[in-house]
């Protein structure tokens, strides 16, 4: 029996109040723009992120798939992104499959590359031999590298390089609101200069379904075409959109609790001799640390009712969320110490 589930913040379950809001939702055919709850959600997200329009999609991965397809052209375009980012690690090579794109993988600490790294990876104008640099994709917060927040000036410098070369810019904002709460910088400041951006409702915000992709009205009109191709029309989707709206109303500020619990967990884990962890890198709700045998550690941990996610032979990820309390974090750390002993 699982007692503490730190596998991911995707493990959150809708609260009773969220379920009630979903049950009361006004609904209609969202494909015909007749669902008032979906319409309200899209308008709110577009305003929050500083864009003209938004489209409600079943998943955040679909947001990335469609956004990449919007920006990438036939004939050898390249998307430049960090090698640890979600589209590289967890989206089944979608840039190549759906957009025919080459992925130019960039390096940088914490899942964040800088302007110089980006500039050095760009194709030469007029070069007909290599892929053509076209799209720059940024993940905020970073995921696998540990929930890190891009420094605002570093992000501004990356945007400036991309704009100077007239490249498209996409922000994977699966955990953007974690960055907003932790930094105090509004969402619209993080998305400034980007052509598309999205937020997820199924992670720290605790909703069961959905994400919203935002951009110009022209781009979002085209995004609807790809949504149709991917089978994403959801009819009376107001039921799940109501959960997302409730999350925006009630679950954003409380992300600070997840961040505090993540720091508490990190501090406790760092005291275990066989754990490698820099507590100073824990900025939001993700804790990534090293142990001698990550797979064996997580397997034994699960036998004791605590679930974490092995990222490789010696790396583990633990993510705090709505369904994890301070007491849960303390218990998880105690069990980890016992297992490693």
Secondary structure by P-SEA (a helix, b strand, c coil): cccccccccccccccaaaaaaaaacccccccccccaaaaaaaaaaaaaaccccccccccaaaaaaaaaaacccccbbbbbbbccccccccccccccccccccccccccccccccaaaaaaacccccccccccccbbbbbccccccccccccaaaaaaaaaaaaaabbbbbbcccaaaaaaaacccccccccccccccccccccccccccbbbbbccaaaaaaaaaaaaaaccccccaaaaaaaaaaaaacccccaaaaaaaaaaaaaaaaaccccccccccccccbbbbccccaaaaaaaaaaacbbbbbccccbbbbbbcccccaaaaaaaaaaaaaaac
